[in-house]
Amino acid sequence: MPRRAIPALVLSALLLPMSALAGSVFLNGVRIDGVTNQKFEKVAAVRIDDKGNVHIDAPAYAVKLVNAPAAPAPAPAPVATAPAPAPAPAPVAPAAPAPAPAVAAPAPAPAVAAPAPAPAPVATAPARITRRYWLVTEQSAVGMSEYDIDLYVNSRWVRKLRNGEDQVIAEITRELQPGKNTVLLMAHKVASSSRRSESPQHVFKVIIGEGNEGGGNVMIDNPLIRFQRTAAETDNQTEEFTLTTR
């Protein structure tokens, strides 16, 4: 009987210090007492402090508490999650960049004057005259106006239109040039001491314009110049016109 009790007492004496000295197990600073059947790989360090606590440093593992109570009641045993990929190293805040050197702003470009608008195109004279131009005289009573009229084209005398002659129908196309022409008509009173008429109804007319000839007749379909004198007038008269040919 006494021989059987001695081994039991020795065993209990041996077990007593082991349980009294047992500490906690910490993974990355989190207590994981109660975790079983778990293998840790890629462990950086394992140390035992003066209280018998085992500290495992394993950056490849993360410890997550499940249903942790808000009150100071004992926390449930943490559960080690499956190995997570190694976290990226914490970013290091870059040093503040040195301030950029002050750069003088470029001087504004000199103002450039807008080009002057192109002048309006000037009508050019045709290469040749494509119309026919005619002069026609009309007298309500031949010789009664007592005026002779001289015709000048581009400062060159062409002919005299006489008071006593019948109607004049003459083509003057060859006297003109392509484009603008200056036509001058000069009326001279040719009355003698006694005037034949003083009636404004006795008219001497000169008409110049574009026309056509056909069947022995001339028709001015576009009159451009009209000039006239009457028997009631006594002064000499000069009038200048611009005729533009086509």
Secondary structure, 3 states (H helix, E strand, C coil): CHHHHHHHHHHHHHHHHHHHHCCCEEECCEECCCCCCCCCCCCCEEEECCCCCEEEECCCCCEECCCCCCCCCCCCCCEECCCCCCCCCCCCCCCCCCCCCCCCCCCCCCCCCCCCCCCCCCCCCCCCCCCCEEEEEEECCCCCCCEEEEEEECCEEEEEECCCCCCCEEECHHHCCCCEEEEEEEEEECCCCCCCCCCCCCEEEEEEEEEEEECCEEEEEEEEEEEEEECCCCCCEEEEEEEECC
